[in-house]
């Protein structure tokens, strides 16, 4: 940490911003842009070049509790608004995001590294959650219950839970904020959000747009700084009634333990270890397209990424040859270059993990078809890589891979591949490629995953319940189910004899 540099930025690409006010380096609390009282900050860099983007304020624990004060104080007025009023503000927030799409995408690519086309897609995706929940806020309906008692009318309704804590990762710095915050705000809750310290600028830009949209002071707060300090305050404070976290299963377990003392509602989107199963009746070109999209989006840094690709023996050789050709054609480079497919990894730890998994796979007898080392584009770039003939004992078959490494294994029977696909503590998403309609339905039932994609890679969005089984998480985000965690059920029994 170092002393805060007032709005200090150094990256020449930031001159391309149309609206410089979207680049913020202070936390947003109670409707004000605030520097920590200790005047401490941390550096945010471009992973493609290591150049400084900004020095961002770092709040301490006392200031985190002050932000919770603000959210708690704003709760009563916010929940008391008509749903149509909250909907109107959220809709305006969505519209402002769409208007600022190019600037928001530029900020995201600079701090996260993903190709600019993917950043634009994420802005649309992120805004879509706000649009969805702007409408859903008007549909938290009361429910009539058929009375089992004489002279009584019974009503069940959902009411806003309270202050919601949000903790988001670096791989989707806008969408993970909006998917959580829009649902909470639509329900009538107020929000304190902590973005990853590697990608805080996207969250702060959303706070700027939220302010312009008319979110009242204290309703949406963004706290930057040390995760242990700020998230620890979220866990300890009983005024935070729900905590929504996206990140690793390991950290999710720690947070769940810290929240036990205050009995918080938890929504957790944790690790993934997705299988992609290609049967021999699949269209080969379509299967390769799906594998490319499911594996290499966000440079492989995605909990939905296909970690284990299983291909039925009769088409194994043809699939590997076609897949390798497509992988070798992927362009690696700075995400600002419009032709780039694969950007940098987020940090040195990510590179080191990929290198460890590749070395371990080769040690266990895997064959390297292409790639397998760092890329000449820079220190955080890794070559798109294809490994085949993976041993079941290899780390990559058991651990989530956050990088552009595809691991392909052969299988013979449906029962065999289902057992191998389910042999994991994770259960977020599975992909199946087959032309057999009956098999599609069988696999949809047999795979122990919260989401199953049949003959496609893209499946997420506002209307669907995103979430996993087993150690991939708790609860759901998106859809009407995503608002449930931020509400309490209240039952009214009214005597009708008076």
C-alpha positions as CSV (number, residue, x, y, z in Angstrom):
1,X,0.0,0.0,0.0
2,X,1.1,3.6,-0.6
3,X,-0.3,7.0,-0.2
4,X,-3.2,7.8,-2.5
5,X,-2.4,9.7,-5.7
6,X,-5.4,11.9,-6.5
7,X,-7.0,10.4,-9.7
8,X,-3.4,9.4,-10.8
9,X,-3.4,7.5,-14.1
10,X,-0.5,6.7,-16.4
11,X,-1.7,4.4,-19.2
12,X,-1.8,6.2,-22.6
13,X,-4.9,4.1,-23.8
14,X,-7.0,5.8,-21.2
15,X,-6.9,8.9,-23.4
16,X,-9.4,7.0,-25.6
17,X,-12.1,7.4,-23.0
18,X,-15.0,9.5,-24.1
19,X,-16.2,10.1,-20.6
20,X,-13.2,10.5,-18.2
21,X,-15.6,10.7,-15.2
22,X,-16.1,7.0,-15.5
23,X,-12.5,6.4,-14.4
24,X,-12.7,6.6,-10.6
25,X,-10.1,5.8,-8.0
26,X,-12.0,6.6,-4.8
27,X,-14.5,4.3,-3.0
28,X,-18.2,5.2,-3.3
29,X,-20.0,5.4,0.0
30,X,-23.2,7.1,1.1
31,X,-23.4,8.9,-2.3
32,X,-19.9,10.4,-1.9
33,X,-16.5,9.5,-3.4
34,X,-14.3,9.0,-0.5
35,X,-10.6,8.4,0.2
36,X,-9.6,6.3,3.2
37,X,-8.8,8.3,6.2
38,X,-5.3,6.7,6.3
39,X,-4.8,7.9,2.7
40,X,-3.6,4.5,1.6
41,X,-4.0,3.1,-1.9
42,X,-3.1,0.1,-4.1
43,X,-1.9,0.0,-7.7
44,X,-4.1,-1.3,-10.6
45,X,-2.1,-2.4,-13.6
46,X,-2.8,-3.6,-17.1
47,X,-1.9,-7.3,-17.2
48,X,-0.9,-7.1,-20.9
49,X,1.8,-4.5,-20.3
50,X,2.2,-4.1,-16.5
51,X,1.6,-0.4,-17.0
52,X,-0.1,1.5,-14.2
53,X,-3.8,2.3,-14.7
54,X,-4.6,4.0,-11.4
55,X,-3.9,4.1,-7.7
56,X,-7.2,3.2,-5.9
57,X,-8.1,4.1,-2.3
58,X,-7.9,1.4,0.3
59,X,-10.5,1.6,3.1
60,X,-9.9,0.2,6.6
61,X,-12.3,-1.9,8.7
62,X,-13.7,1.1,10.5
63,X,-14.6,2.7,7.2
64,X,-16.2,-0.6,6.0
65,X,-18.5,-0.5,9.0
66,X,-19.3,3.2,8.2
67,X,-20.4,2.0,4.7
68,X,-22.6,-0.6,6.3
69,X,-24.0,2.2,8.5
70,X,-24.9,4.1,5.3
71,X,-26.5,1.1,3.6
72,X,-28.5,0.3,6.8
73,X,-29.7,3.9,7.1
74,X,-30.8,3.9,3.5
75,X,-32.7,0.6,3.6
76,X,-36.1,1.7,5.0
77,X,-36.6,4.5,2.4
78,X,-35.4,2.3,-0.5
79,X,-37.6,-0.7,0.4
80,X,-40.6,1.7,0.9
81,X,-40.5,2.9,-2.7
82,X,-43.0,1.4,-5.1
83,X,-41.5,-1.4,-7.1
84,X,-42.3,0.7,-10.2
85,X,-40.0,3.4,-8.8
86,X,-37.1,1.1,-8.1
87,X,-37.7,-0.4,-11.6
88,X,-37.5,3.0,-13.2
89,X,-34.1,3.7,-11.6
90,X,-32.7,0.3,-12.5
91,X,-33.9,0.7,-16.1
92,X,-32.1,4.1,-16.3
93,X,-28.9,2.5,-14.9
94,X,-29.2,-0.2,-17.7
95,X,-29.6,2.5,-20.4
96,X,-26.6,4.5,-19.1
97,X,-24.5,1.3,-19.3
98,X,-25.5,0.7,-22.9
99,X,-24.7,4.3,-23.8
100,X,-21.3,4.0,-22.1
101,X,-20.5,0.6,-23.6
102,X,-17.3,1.5,-25.4
103,X,-15.8,3.3,-22.4
104,X,-16.8,0.5,-20.0
105,X,-15.4,-2.1,-22.3
106,X,-12.1,-0.2,-22.6
107,X,-11.7,0.1,-18.9
108,X,-12.4,-3.6,-18.5
109,X,-9.9,-4.7,-21.1
110,X,-7.3,-2.5,-19.6
111,X,-7.7,-3.8,-16.1
112,X,-8.6,-7.4,-16.8
113,X,-6.9,-8.1,-20.1
114,X,-9.7,-9.9,-22.0
115,X,-10.1,-9.1,-25.7
116,X,-12.1,-5.9,-26.4
117,X,-14.8,-7.8,-28.2
118,X,-15.3,-10.0,-25.1
119,X,-15.4,-6.9,-22.9
120,X,-18.2,-5.4,-25.1
121,X,-20.1,-8.6,-24.8
122,X,-19.7,-8.6,-21.0
123,X,-21.1,-5.1,-20.8
124,X,-24.2,-6.1,-22.7
125,X,-24.4,-9.2,-20.5
126,X,-24.0,-7.2,-17.3
127,X,-26.6,-4.6,-18.4
128,X,-29.0,-7.4,-19.2
129,X,-29.2,-8.4,-15.5
130,X,-30.2,-4.9,-14.6
131,X,-32.8,-4.8,-17.3
132,X,-34.1,-8.2,-16.2
133,X,-34.4,-7.3,-12.5
134,X,-35.9,-3.9,-13.3
135,X,-38.9,-5.9,-14.6
136,X,-38.7,-8.6,-11.9
137,X,-38.9,-6.0,-9.2
138,X,-42.6,-5.5,-10.2
139,X,-43.3,-9.3,-10.0
140,X,-42.5,-10.1,-6.3
141,X,-46.1,-11.0,-5.8
142,X,-48.2,-11.8,-2.8
143,X,-49.5,-15.4,-2.7
144,X,-52.9,-16.4,-1.5
145,X,-53.1,-19.6,0.5
146,X,-56.2,-21.7,0.7
147,X,-57.2,-21.5,4.4
148,X,-57.4,-24.6,6.5
149,X,-58.9,-22.6,9.4
150,X,-62.5,-21.3,9.6
151,X,-62.9,-17.5,9.4
152,X,-59.3,-16.8,8.3
153,X,-57.7,-15.4,5.2
154,X,-54.0,-16.3,4.6
155,X,-51.4,-14.4,2.6
156,X,-47.7,-15.2,2.0
157,X,-45.5,-12.4,0.6
158,X,-41.9,-11.7,0.1
159,X,-40.2,-8.7,1.8
160,X,-36.8,-7.2,1.4
161,X,-34.2,-8.9,3.6
162,X,-32.0,-5.9,4.5
163,X,-28.4,-4.9,3.7
164,X,-26.6,-7.3,1.2
165,X,-22.9,-7.7,1.0
166,X,-21.4,-8.5,-2.4
167,X,-17.9,-9.9,-3.1
168,X,-16.9,-10.2,-6.7
169,X,-13.9,-11.7,-8.6
170,X,-11.6,-10.3,-11.3
171,X,-12.6,-12.4,-14.3
172,X,-16.0,-10.8,-14.9
173,X,-15.7,-7.4,-13.2
174,X,-19.0,-5.9,-14.4
175,X,-21.3,-8.9,-14.8
176,X,-20.7,-10.3,-11.3
177,X,-21.6,-6.9,-9.8
178,X,-24.8,-6.4,-11.7
179,X,-26.0,-10.0,-11.5
180,X,-25.9,-9.8,-7.7
181,X,-26.6,-6.1,-7.1
182,X,-29.6,-5.8,-9.5
183,X,-31.4,-8.6,-7.8
184,X,-30.8,-7.3,-4.4
185,X,-31.8,-3.7,-5.3
186,X,-34.9,-4.9,-7.1
187,X,-36.0,-6.7,-4.0
188,X,-35.7,-3.5,-2.0
189,X,-32.3,-4.3,-0.3
190,X,-29.4,-2.0,-0.1
191,X,-25.9,-3.1,-1.1
192,X,-22.3,-2.8,0.0
193,X,-20.0,-4.3,-2.7
194,X,-16.3,-5.2,-2.6
195,X,-14.8,-5.8,-6.1
196,X,-11.5,-7.6,-6.6
197,X,-8.5,-5.3,-6.0
198,X,-7.2,-6.4,-9.4
199,X,-10.2,-5.1,-11.2
200,X,-11.9,-2.4,-9.2
201,X,-12.3,0.2,-11.9
202,X,-15.2,-1.5,-13.6
203,X,-17.2,-1.6,-10.4
204,X,-16.4,2.1,-9.6
205,X,-17.6,3.1,-13.1
206,X,-20.8,1.3,-12.5
207,X,-21.2,3.2,-9.2
208,X,-20.8,6.5,-11.2
209,X,-23.5,5.4,-13.6
210,X,-25.7,4.3,-10.7
211,X,-25.4,7.7,-9.2
212,X,-26.4,9.3,-12.5
213,X,-29.4,6.9,-12.8
214,X,-30.8,8.1,-9.5
215,X,-29.8,5.5,-7.0
216,X,-30.2,7.3,-3.6
217,X,-27.2,7.8,-1.3
218,X,-26.3,4.7,0.6
219,X,-28.3,2.3,-1.5
220,X,-25.3,1.1,-3.6
221,X,-21.8,1.4,-2.1
222,X,-18.5,0.2,-3.6
223,X,-15.7,-0.4,-1.1
224,X,-12.2,-0.9,-2.4
225,X,-9.2,-2.2,-0.5
226,X,-7.9,-5.3,1.3
227,X,-10.3,-8.2,0.9
228,X,-9.6,-9.7,4.3
229,X,-10.3,-6.4,6.0
230,X,-13.5,-5.4,4.1
231,X,-15.0,-8.9,3.7
232,X,-14.2,-9.6,7.3
233,X,-16.3,-6.6,8.3
234,X,-19.2,-7.9,6.0
235,X,-19.0,-11.3,7.7
236,X,-18.9,-10.0,11.3
237,X,-21.6,-7.3,11.0
238,X,-25.1,-8.6,11.8
239,X,-26.7,-5.8,9.9
240,X,-25.6,-7.5,6.7
241,X,-28.4,-10.1,6.3
242,X,-27.1,-11.8,3.1
243,X,-23.7,-12.2,1.5
244,X,-23.2,-13.1,-2.1
245,X,-19.8,-14.3,-3.2
246,X,-18.2,-15.4,-6.4
247,X,-14.8,-17.0,-6.2
248,X,-12.9,-20.2,-5.3
249,X,-14.5,-23.0,-3.2
250,X,-11.6,-22.6,-0.7
251,X,-12.3,-19.0,0.0
252,X,-16.1,-19.6,-0.1
253,X,-15.7,-22.1,2.7
254,X,-13.8,-19.6,4.8
255,X,-16.4,-16.9,4.3
256,X,-19.2,-19.4,5.1
257,X,-17.5,-20.2,8.4
258,X,-17.0,-16.5,9.2
259,X,-20.7,-15.8,8.5
260,X,-22.0,-18.6,10.8
261,X,-22.0,-16.4,13.9
262,X,-24.5,-14.0,12.4
263,X,-26.6,-16.6,10.5
264,X,-26.4,-14.8,7.2
265,X,-28.2,-15.9,4.0
266,X,-25.4,-17.1,1.7
267,X,-25.3,-17.1,-2.1
268,X,-22.1,-18.6,-3.4
269,X,-21.0,-19.2,-7.0
270,X,-17.8,-21.2,-6.5
271,X,-15.4,-23.4,-8.4
272,X,-16.1,-25.4,-11.5
273,X,-14.6,-28.4,-13.3
274,X,-16.7,-28.7,-16.3
275,X,-16.7,-31.8,-18.5
276,X,-17.4,-31.5,-22.2
277,X,-18.6,-34.8,-23.7
278,X,-18.4,-35.3,-27.5
279,X,-20.2,-38.4,-28.8
280,X,-19.3,-40.1,-32.1
281,X,-22.6,-39.0,-33.7
282,X,-21.8,-35.3,-33.3
283,X,-21.1,-33.0,-36.2
284,X,-17.3,-32.7,-36.0
285,X,-17.1,-29.0,-37.0
286,X,-19.9,-28.0,-34.6
287,X,-18.2,-30.0,-31.8
288,X,-14.9,-28.2,-32.3
289,X,-16.7,-24.8,-32.4
290,X,-18.3,-25.6,-29.1
291,X,-15.0,-26.8,-27.6
292,X,-13.2,-23.6,-28.6
293,X,-15.9,-21.4,-27.1
294,X,-16.4,-23.5,-24.0
295,X,-12.6,-23.7,-23.3
296,X,-11.0,-20.5,-24.5
297,X,-13.4,-17.7,-23.7
298,X,-11.8,-15.1,-21.3
299,X,-8.5,-16.9,-22.1
300,X,-9.8,-19.9,-20.2
301,X,-10.2,-17.8,-17.0
302,X,-13.9,-18.8,-16.4
303,X,-15.6,-21.1,-13.9
304,X,-17.7,-22.3,-16.9
305,X,-14.6,-23.3,-18.9
306,X,-14.5,-26.9,-20.2
307,X,-11.7,-28.4,-18.0
308,X,-12.1,-32.0,-19.1
309,X,-13.0,-32.8,-22.7
310,X,-14.1,-36.4,-23.3
311,X,-14.3,-37.6,-26.9
312,X,-15.7,-41.0,-28.0
313,X,-13.1,-43.2,-29.5
314,X,-14.3,-43.5,-33.2
315,X,-13.9,-39.7,-33.7
316,X,-11.0,-39.1,-31.3
317,X,-8.2,-38.7,-33.9
318,X,-10.3,-36.5,-36.2
319,X,-11.5,-34.3,-33.3
320,X,-8.0,-33.8,-32.0
321,X,-6.6,-32.9,-35.5
322,X,-9.4,-30.4,-36.1
323,X,-9.3,-29.0,-32.6
324,X,-5.5,-28.5,-32.7
325,X,-5.8,-26.7,-36.0
326,X,-8.3,-24.2,-34.5
327,X,-6.2,-23.8,-31.4
328,X,-3.1,-23.0,-33.4
329,X,-5.1,-20.3,-35.3
330,X,-6.0,-18.4,-32.1
331,X,-4.3,-15.1,-31.9
332,X,-2.6,-14.1,-28.7
333,X,-1.9,-10.5,-27.7
334,X,-3.0,-7.3,-26.1
335,X,-6.8,-7.3,-25.7
336,X,-6.9,-3.8,-27.3
337,X,-6.0,-5.3,-30.6
338,X,-9.3,-6.1,-32.3
339,X,-8.1,-9.3,-33.9
340,X,-7.0,-10.9,-30.6
341,X,-8.6,-14.1,-29.3
342,X,-6.5,-14.8,-26.2
343,X,-5.3,-12.1,-23.8
344,X,-3.0,-12.2,-20.8
345,X,-3.7,-14.2,-17.6
346,X,-4.5,-12.0,-14.6
347,X,-1.3,-12.4,-12.6
348,X,1.8,-14.5,-12.1
349,X,0.0,-16.9,-9.8
350,X,-2.3,-17.9,-12.7
351,X,0.6,-18.5,-15.0
352,X,2.4,-20.5,-12.4
353,X,-0.7,-22.7,-11.9
354,X,-1.1,-23.4,-15.6
355,X,2.6,-24.3,-15.9
356,X,2.3,-26.6,-12.9
357,X,-0.7,-28.4,-14.4
358,X,0.9,-28.8,-17.8
359,X,4.2,-30.1,-16.4
360,X,2.3,-32.5,-14.1
361,X,0.1,-33.8,-17.1
362,X,3.3,-34.5,-19.1
363,X,4.9,-36.2,-16.2
364,X,1.8,-38.5,-16.0
365,X,2.2,-39.4,-19.7
366,X,0.0,-36.9,-21.5
367,X,1.0,-36.0,-25.1
368,X,1.5,-32.3,-25.9
369,X,-0.1,-31.5,-29.3
370,X,0.4,-27.8,-29.4
371,X,1.5,-24.9,-27.1
372,X,2.7,-25.8,-23.7
373,X,4.7,-22.7,-22.6
374,X,4.6,-19.0,-22.1
375,X,3.9,-16.8,-25.1
376,X,6.4,-14.3,-26.5
377,X,3.7,-11.5,-26.2
378,X,4.6,-10.9,-22.6
379,X,5.2,-12.3,-19.2
380,X,1.5,-13.1,-18.4
381,X,0.7,-14.6,-21.8
382,X,0.4,-18.4,-22.2
383,X,0.2,-20.3,-25.5
384,X,-3.2,-21.9,-26.2
385,X,-2.4,-25.5,-25.4
386,X,-3.8,-28.9,-26.3
387,X,-3.0,-32.0,-24.2
388,X,-4.3,-35.5,-25.0
389,X,-4.2,-38.9,-23.5
390,X,-4.6,-37.5,-20.0
391,X,-4.0,-39.8,-17.0
392,X,-6.8,-39.8,-14.4
393,X,-4.2,-39.0,-11.8
394,X,-3.1,-35.8,-13.5
395,X,-3.8,-32.6,-11.5
396,X,-5.6,-31.0,-14.5
397,X,-8.2,-33.8,-14.2
398,X,-8.9,-32.9,-10.6
399,X,-8.3,-29.1,-10.2
400,X,-9.9,-26.2,-11.9
401,X,-7.7,-24.7,-14.7
402,X,-7.9,-21.0,-15.1
403,X,-6.0,-20.7,-18.3
404,X,-5.9,-21.5,-22.1
405,X,-5.1,-25.3,-21.7
406,X,-7.4,-27.9,-23.2
407,X,-7.2,-31.5,-21.8
408,X,-8.8,-34.2,-24.1
409,X,-9.3,-37.8,-23.1
410,X,-11.0,-40.7,-25.0
411,X,-14.0,-42.7,-23.8
412,X,-15.9,-45.7,-25.1
413,X,-19.3,-46.0,-23.5
414,X,-22.0,-43.6,-22.2
415,X,-22.0,-45.1,-18.8
416,X,-18.3,-44.8,-18.5
417,X,-18.2,-41.1,-19.5
418,X,-21.0,-40.2,-17.2
419,X,-19.2,-41.8,-14.2
420,X,-16.0,-40.0,-15.2
421,X,-17.7,-36.7,-15.6
422,X,-19.4,-36.9,-12.2
423,X,-16.3,-38.0,-10.5
424,X,-15.6,-34.5,-9.0
425,X,-16.5,-32.4,-6.0
426,X,-17.7,-29.7,-8.4
427,X,-21.0,-29.5,-10.2
428,X,-21.5,-26.2,-12.0
429,X,-21.9,-26.9,-15.7
430,X,-21.5,-29.8,-18.1
431,X,-21.5,-29.7,-21.9
432,X,-22.8,-32.5,-24.1
433,X,-22.5,-32.7,-27.9
434,X,-24.6,-35.4,-29.5
435,X,-27.2,-35.7,-32.3
436,X,-29.2,-38.4,-30.4
437,X,-32.2,-36.9,-28.8
438,X,-32.8,-39.7,-26.3
439,X,-29.2,-39.5,-25.2
440,X,-29.5,-35.7,-24.8
441,X,-32.3,-36.3,-22.3
442,X,-30.5,-39.2,-20.5
443,X,-27.3,-37.1,-20.1
444,X,-29.4,-34.1,-18.9
445,X,-30.7,-36.3,-16.1
446,X,-27.5,-38.3,-15.3
447,X,-25.0,-35.5,-15.1
448,X,-24.7,-34.1,-11.5
449,X,-24.5,-30.4,-12.5
450,X,-26.7,-27.4,-11.9
451,X,-26.5,-26.5,-15.6
452,X,-26.2,-28.8,-18.6
453,X,-25.6,-27.4,-22.1
454,X,-26.6,-29.6,-25.0
455,X,-25.0,-28.9,-28.4
456,X,-24.0,-25.3,-27.5
457,X,-21.6,-23.4,-25.3
458,X,-23.4,-20.1,-24.5
459,X,-26.3,-20.7,-22.0
460,X,-26.2,-17.9,-19.4
461,X,-28.2,-14.7,-19.1
462,X,-30.8,-12.8,-17.0
463,X,-33.7,-15.3,-17.3
464,X,-31.8,-18.4,-16.2
465,X,-30.9,-19.7,-12.7
466,X,-27.1,-19.7,-12.6
467,X,-25.6,-22.0,-10.0
468,X,-24.1,-25.3,-9.2
469,X,-24.4,-28.5,-7.2
470,X,-22.0,-30.0,-4.6
471,X,-19.1,-27.7,-3.8
472,X,-19.8,-25.4,-6.8
473,X,-22.0,-23.2,-4.7
474,X,-25.2,-22.4,-2.8
475,X,-28.3,-20.8,-4.2
476,X,-28.9,-19.3,-7.7
477,X,-28.3,-16.1,-9.5
478,X,-30.3,-14.7,-12.3
479,X,-33.9,-15.6,-13.1
480,X,-36.8,-15.2,-10.7
481,X,-34.9,-17.5,-8.3
482,X,-32.0,-15.1,-8.0
483,X,-34.1,-12.6,-6.1
484,X,-35.3,-15.1,-3.5
485,X,-32.2,-15.0,-1.4
486,X,-32.6,-11.3,-0.8
487,X,-36.2,-11.6,0.5
488,X,-37.9,-13.1,3.6
489,X,-41.2,-14.9,3.4
490,X,-43.9,-13.4,5.6
491,X,-47.1,-15.2,6.4
492,X,-50.2,-13.2,7.4
493,X,-53.2,-14.9,8.9
494,X,-56.2,-12.5,9.2
495,X,-59.3,-13.3,11.2
496,X,-62.4,-12.4,9.3
497,X,-65.0,-12.6,12.1
498,X,-64.6,-9.0,13.2
